[in-house]
């Protein structure tokens, strides 16, 4: 037998008694405001270079293939998701549709967290604490959770996989469908970001050991088998891509990150303040991500619940499930240190598993003890909101002027470029390191620059073997490309260290600056240089 989940339906701490209905209504309104603020922040969050890599395929995949036709250095599921979102919501803008997919991932993350934490702990209020802790996390309110990349997407599917698995083994139901979905979700997470593979070993071991009351044969049949079926189904598209061109796939996904990527940042580490090449720097990034704000408050609640378990050894603590989540948390923390260089967004993964561990530690507490914790849970929510309000409040303000959001400005800038080229009567690709602007307006870009600067900047660090696998061109090769196929325009002003050869060639070949609104962003004021059709262009 297992402990029945706690339901707080009596006592002064109950959510649903006395004035509880008013409390629930206020909590619901507050949560909707939080989600609105989160949505506004996502839509107005400054554009990031990573979005050139992840969002551009939403347009490019209409007629081209990942890896073979343009550079892409990650596993493909994130790009496919953004492509699907663009097919459904593309009329509202390419970046808008991609960020809308990120907001959808947020809803999956928050919904799964609330459901699993409330169910496992028996406390709806602790479920709300988990939701608020994630929404107000300083790390997730940064690039990790706001930009359209592969940082938040796998976390939503990872927590779904772990939550489904844990709730099934704790309740000893081991139903086929939830465990199959758990395996499917884990494969999707890995297909979005390789680092999600850290979750697999703890779940595999747990599926062989839990539930403890089952025989080993029953676990193989009722736990491992359905999870494995789901995992294999989710991995089929990834296997197909790998089998079609294994060398091409491995060169982009593995070769890039272990070779030229590290060499480039080792040479240019001074250009990026939030970068860590060694263990000491990574520890500092982890410290900032894991021991601040709402994450620290959630960790304190977890430690308090764990201390209560130590003081009450007679409690029926779900040891196996708690150890599984703890192992997943530890594996995610270790995996965060593996990539070199390290960036702040790499340390987001462990955050989402902390509330689940808290729920398992709270689960055995008596009803009265959980009710006693109600003021602590409520105070934690208030502190989390106070700490995050300076970041979330502007998100609400942006909803009053949606035309001023970052996604609207990118679309406006793209439309302005298209109008300028139409007025000048020129055709051809736009040369830029921020290809989302022309792609928003349906304009062409050079394949070598289709996903931004990532392939261009590593050209000098490539081995001949890797260079043969990439659609890549360095400064000299791109200048030759311009001479062969002149750009309709150059969009510059964002990457001075890289744009010099482009600007020199444009000036030498008579390109004229045209003023276009909506081209400013966190990287600078965009400058559009349009080919002058009044005179013949000449090579430098």
Secondary structure by P-SEA (a helix, b strand, c coil): ccccccccccccccccccaaaaaaaaaaaaaaaaaaaaaaaaaaccccaaaaacccccccccccccccccccccccaaaaaaaaaaaacccccaaaaaaaaaaaaaaaaaaaaaaaaaaaaccaaaaaaaaaaaaacccccccccccccccaaaaaaaaaaaaaaaaaaaaccccaaaaaaaaaaaaaaaaaccccccccaaaaaaaacccccccaaaaacccaaaaaaaaaaaaaaaaaaaaacaaaaaaaaccccccaaaaaaaacccccccccccaaaaaaaaaaaccccaaaaaaaaaaaaaaaaaaccccccaaaaaaaaaaaaaaaaaaaacccccccccccccccaaaaaaaaaaccccaaaaaaaaaaaaaaaaaaaaaaccccaaaaaaaacccccaaaaaaaaaaaaaaaaaaaccbbbbbcccaaaaaaabbbbbcccccccccccccccccaaaaaacccccaaaaaaaaaaccccccccccccccaaaaaaaaaaabbbbbbbccccccccbbbbbccccccccccc
